[in-house]
Every structure is written in structure tokens, then in C-alpha cells.
């Protein structure tokens, strides 16, 4: 069959279009970007602060806060994205008020890392919070790293997908070689596997660090706690073998914290099989209205010397038939 000049020209044009197609942009090829704060303005959204410097990260990119970076700020009322993030030692990522940081990708597994002294601050002032949203199945590992709720209305949330899930873990079982999620006031509202430390810290404003809405599990190296007058509130179902510790981080010598299970407006159930340790002055395990707490693990309630006299930690439930503290064999909340 003979090919006409018109057909030949069309075929040649198609080949040339493929042969001379524009190459992929630098942005499309990049899988990792490092924040160096080149412009000294701490701005996540200033592309010149990143290397390569043609753009800032999106959800296909591993973002790295470099050792030379100092601080990196996600601006007020802005939304930042990253597939995963590494915060190097003694570096600070700040989610300013009303900002959102979406970490991960829907239906994918990814992992982030916070090195010793590295901190992710959620929120900046008492007048507004910020949100870390977890997309997909994400693990955050710490080696002395911290995620800290700075002020009221801060949250770790899902990204509106029922399969979004967060695991927190550490390089080691010791607190200073693990990951600590703490603060005066903030909400954790994502399905969570805790293999690290979730601690209600000092300066509590309302509900302290609050476990809310999603079922959560504590693994055998996990810790749920409160210290220095802080509060950990449980407004959901929590199971597993993590330790429960309403105490001072120095074994309750002074200024313990409170773990509160439920309140009048939220049902809560803890069915544990790990140790429960209530030690020292001010330490309080409080099971409120519509709450229940039971454990099949070791239960330790101990007064310690303080200025020549003993301290008085407490375990109590509200005077209501639907509030209870007990031993149990079950590890599943109803």
C-alpha cells in the first residue's frame, strides 16, 4: 500500500512530537527538598529557602529541615504538604495559628523522623490553634524528638479518610530516645497506635491533651501519662498494653498529673492489660461520668516521701452507677 504525502507528513509529525517533547520539569522529578532558610525569613512557602529552590514541597516530596536551618514556619491560615518529613536535631518546625500541615498520602504508607531535640510545634498563641493532618498510614519515629501542642485548639487529626492511621514510636524504649507528644492543650483525633509517650503537660488550659473520637491502642512500649499538674483526657476507647502513669516524670516526687476518663458529655472506656502506676503528690486517676477504666495488668498505687511526710496520690470515680475503676480480664471496650 502506498502512503500519501499527507499521511507521511502526519506520521513524521507524530514522531517528531514524541522525539522533541519537552523534558519533565525539575519540580516533577524532585523527590526530596531540604529547607536551608537561605532567605533567613523562616518561611516554608518561600521557595528560595529550599534546595532545589524552584519550589517548596508538595505531597510527593520528602521534606527535610536541615541542621543549618534554624526554624521553619508554616504561615498563618496556609496549608503545607509533604509525603514525609525529617526534622533534624535541635531544629524547629512551627505550625503557626490556623495553619494546616498535611503529612502523608491517602492510601499509602510513609514514615517521618524527629531527631534528638527536634520539635514540631502545633499552634503559636492562645488565640488560635493549628492542625497536623495525617493522610494514609503514617509512622513518626523519634530519638528524643517532640511534638508539642503550644496552645488551645491545636490538633492531630485525620485527613477525612477512614483508613488514615498514625503510629508513633521511638528508637529506644527510654523517653529521651523516643518520641513525646505533649502540651498544655490539644486534641488527638486520628486512629493511633502509641508505641511512644503521650503526656499531658504543665499549664493545662481546658482538657489538656485529649484523646478523642477514634479508637486508640497502646503498644507494650507505649505510655499514656500526665505530669507537673498536667491533664490527659480520654474521650474515646483505648485498649492495649501501654503503661498508664498519672505521675511526675521523676516518679511522682512532686506535682503529679491527672488522667481523666470520660466526662458528662463524652463516653470513654479504657480496657488495659499493661501496668498502671499512680505515684506521688497530686497524681490522680479520675474516672468521670460515663467513663470506665479496667486493667488486667499490674496496678501500683504508691505514696513517696516529700519533705518528711508521705504524699497522697488518688484513684477515684464519680458517684454514679456508670463510672467505674476495676480489674478485668477483657482487653476490648464494648
C-alpha positions in Angstrom: 0.0 0.0 0.0 1.4 3.4 -1.0 1.4 6.1 1.7 0.3 9.5 0.5 2.4 12.6 1.2 -0.2 13.8 3.6 -0.2 10.5 5.6 3.6 10.6 5.7 3.7 14.1 7.0 1.2 13.3 9.7 3.3 10.3 10.8 6.5 12.2 10.7 4.9 15.0 12.8 3.8 12.5 15.4 7.3 11.0 15.7 8.9 14.5 16.0 6.3 15.4 18.7 7.5 12.4 20.8 11.1 13.0 19.9 11.2 16.6 20.8 8.6 16.6 23.7 9.6 19.0 26.5 11.5 17.3 29.3 9.9 16.9 32.7 10.3 20.0 34.8 12.7 20.0 37.7 9.8 20.1 40.2 8.3 16.9 38.7 11.5 15.0 39.1 12.3 16.1 42.7 11.5 13.6 45.5 13.4 15.4 48.3 13.7 19.0 49.3 15.8 20.4 52.1 14.9 23.6 54.0 18.0 25.7 54.5 16.3 29.0 55.4 18.5 30.7 52.8 16.5 33.9 53.0 16.5 34.0 56.8 12.8 34.5 57.0 11.8 31.0 58.3 9.1 30.8 55.6 8.1 27.3 54.4 6.4 28.9 51.3 9.5 30.8 50.2 10.9 28.5 47.5 14.3 30.2 47.8 14.6 28.7 51.3 14.6 25.2 49.8 17.1 23.1 47.9 16.4 22.6 45.0 15.0 26.1 45.1 12.5 26.0 42.2 9.6 25.2 44.6 8.5 24.2 48.1 7.4 20.7 48.9 4.1 19.0 47.9 2.7 15.6 48.8 5.1 13.8 46.6 8.2 15.1 48.4 10.3 14.2 51.4 10.8 17.5 53.3 14.0 17.8 55.4 14.6 20.6 58.0 18.4 20.9 57.6 20.8 21.2 60.5 21.6 24.7 59.4 18.0 25.8 59.0 17.1 27.1 62.5 13.3 27.5 62.4 10.8 26.7 59.7 7.3 28.3 59.9 4.1 27.3 58.1 2.3 30.6 57.8 -1.0 31.5 59.4 -4.0 30.2 57.6 -1.9 28.4 55.0 -1.8 24.6 54.2 1.5 22.9 53.7 2.1 19.4 52.2 4.8 16.7 52.5 4.9 13.0 51.8 7.1 12.7 54.9 9.4 14.9 56.9 12.7 14.7 58.8 13.3 17.3 61.5 17.0 17.3 62.4 18.5 17.6 65.8 17.5 20.8 67.7 15.5 22.2 64.8 12.0 23.6 65.0 9.0 23.3 62.7 6.2 25.7 63.8 2.7 25.4 62.6 1.5 29.0 63.1 -2.1 29.7 64.2 -4.8 28.3 61.9 -2.3 26.7 59.6 -2.6 23.1 58.4 0.2 20.6 57.7 -1.0 17.5 55.7 1.6 14.7 56.2 1.5 11.6 54.0 -0.6 10.5 51.1 -4.0 8.8 51.1 -3.9 5.0 50.8 -0.1 5.0 51.1 2.4 4.1 53.8 5.1 6.6 54.7 7.4 7.4 57.6 8.8 10.6 59.2 11.6 11.2 61.8 12.2 13.7 64.5 15.8 13.7 65.8 17.1 14.4 69.3 15.9 17.9 70.3 13.9 18.4 67.1 10.4 19.8 67.8 7.2 20.2 65.8 5.1 22.9 67.5 1.4 22.8 66.8 0.0 26.3 67.2 1.6 29.5 68.4 -0.7 31.6 70.7 -3.6 31.0 73.0 -6.0 32.7 70.5 -5.7 30.1 67.7 -4.6 26.5 67.0 -3.1 24.7 64.1 -3.6 21.2 62.7 -1.4 18.3 61.8 -3.4 16.1 59.5 -2.3 12.5 58.9 -3.1 11.1 55.4 -2.7 7.4 54.8 -0.8 5.1 57.1 2.0 7.1 58.7 4.6 6.4 61.2 6.5 9.1 63.1 9.7 7.9 64.9 11.6 9.9 67.5 15.0 9.8 69.0 14.5 12.4 71.6 12.0 14.3 69.4 8.9 16.1 70.5 5.5 17.1 69.0 4.1 19.8 71.2 0.7 21.4 71.4 1.6 25.0 72.2 -1.9 26.4 72.9 -5.6 25.7 72.8 -7.3 24.3 69.7 -4.2 22.5 68.4 -5.0 19.1 66.8 -3.5 16.0 65.3 -6.3 14.9 63.0 -7.1 12.6 60.2 -7.4 13.8 56.6 -11.1 12.7 56.3 -10.3 9.2 55.2 -11.4 6.2 57.3 -8.1 4.5 56.7 -5.9 7.3 57.9 -3.8 6.0 60.7 -0.8 7.2 62.8 1.8 5.2 64.6 4.2 6.9 67.0 7.3 5.1 68.1 10.9 5.6 69.3 14.4 4.5 68.5 14.5 3.1 72.1 12.1 2.4 74.9 13.5 5.3 77.1 11.8 8.6 76.9 14.8 10.6 75.9 15.4 8.2 73.0 11.7 8.1 71.9 9.0 10.4 70.7 7.0 12.5 73.1 3.6 14.1 72.2 2.8 16.6 74.9 1.5 20.1 75.7 -0.9 22.0 77.8 -4.0 21.7 75.5 -4.5 19.8 72.2 -6.6 17.1 70.6 -5.5 13.8 69.1 -8.4 12.8 66.8 -6.8 10.1 64.5 -6.7 6.4 64.8 -3.5 6.0 66.8 -1.0 3.2 67.8 1.0 4.6 70.7 4.4 2.9 71.0 6.0 6.1 72.5 4.8 8.7 75.0 1.6 10.8 75.1 1.8 13.1 78.1 -0.5 15.8 79.4 2.0 18.6 80.3 2.0 21.6 82.6 -0.1 24.7 82.1 -3.3 22.9 81.2 -6.0 25.2 79.9 -9.1 23.0 79.5 -9.0 19.3 78.7 -5.2 19.1 78.5 -4.1 16.6 75.9 -7.3 14.9 74.8 -7.8 11.5 73.1 -10.9 12.0 71.1 -13.3 10.3 68.7 -11.1 7.5 67.3 -10.3 4.1 68.9 -6.7 4.0 70.0 -4.2 1.3 71.0 -1.2 1.5 73.3 1.6 -1.0 72.5 3.8 -2.6 75.1 6.4 0.2 74.9 3.8 2.9 74.9 3.0 5.3 77.7 -0.1 7.4 78.5 0.6 9.9 81.2 0.3 13.3 82.8 2.9 15.3 84.9 3.6 18.6 86.6 -0.1 19.3 87.1 -1.0 18.4 83.5 -4.1 16.6 82.3 -4.6 13.7 79.9 -8.3 13.4 79.0 -9.7 10.3 77.4 -13.0 10.7 75.5 -12.8 7.5 73.4 -12.0 3.8 73.6 -8.4 2.8 74.4 -7.0 -0.7 74.6 -3.6 -2.4 74.7 -0.7 -3.0 76.9 0.8 0.5 77.2 1.5 1.9 80.7 -0.8 4.4 82.3 1.1 6.9 84.5 -0.5 9.9 86.1 2.7 11.0 87.9 5.7 13.3 87.9 8.3 12.3 85.4 10.7 11.9 88.4 8.5 9.1 89.8 6.0 11.5 91.4 8.1 13.3 93.9 6.0 16.5 93.5 3.4 17.9 91.2 1.8 14.8 89.6 -0.8 15.0 86.9 -4.3 13.7 86.2 -5.6 11.2 83.8 -9.4 11.7 83.4 -11.5 9.0 81.7 -14.7 10.5 80.3 -16.9 13.3 81.4 -20.6 14.2 81.4 -20.6 14.7 77.7 -18.3 12.0 76.4 -18.3 8.2 76.9 -14.9 6.7 77.4 -13.6 3.2 78.0 -10.1 2.0 78.9 -9.5 -1.8 78.8 -5.9 -2.2 79.5 -3.5 -5.1 80.1 -0.4 -3.0 80.8 0.8 -1.6 84.1 -1.0 1.3 85.9 1.3 3.4 88.1 -0.2 6.1 90.3 2.7 7.6 92.4 3.3 10.8 94.3 1.7 14.0 95.3 -1.1 15.2 93.0 -1.1 12.1 90.9 -4.8 11.3 90.1 -6.6 8.6 88.1 -10.1 10.1 87.8 -12.8 8.1 86.1 -15.7 10.5 85.5 -19.3 10.2 84.5 -19.8 7.9 81.5 -16.2 6.5 81.9 -14.8 3.1 82.8 -11.3 2.0 83.4 -10.2 -1.6 83.9 -6.9 -3.4 83.7 -5.6 -6.9 83.9 -2.0 -5.7 84.4 -0.1 -4.6 87.4 -1.7 -1.8 89.4 0.7 0.2 91.6 -0.5 3.0 93.9 2.3 4.4 96.0 3.0 7.3 98.3 6.6 8.6 98.3 8.5 10.8 100.8 8.2 14.5 100.4 9.6 16.9 102.9 9.4 14.4 105.8 5.8 13.3 105.1 4.1 11.0 102.7 2.3 12.1 99.6 -1.2 11.2 98.6 -1.9 10.0 95.1 -5.5 9.3 94.3 -7.7 6.9 92.4 -11.4 7.8 92.3 -14.6 7.6 90.3 -17.6 9.9 90.3 -20.6 8.9 92.4 -22.5 7.4 89.5 -23.5 3.9 88.5 -22.0 4.4 85.1 -18.5 5.3 86.3 -16.1 2.6 87.5 -12.5 1.6 88.2 -11.9 -2.2 88.3 -9.7 -5.1 87.5 -10.7 -7.0 84.4 -9.7 -9.8 82.0 -11.1 -8.2 78.9 -9.0 -6.1 76.7 -11.8 -4.9 74.4 -14.1 -2.0 75.1 -17.8 -2.5 74.4 
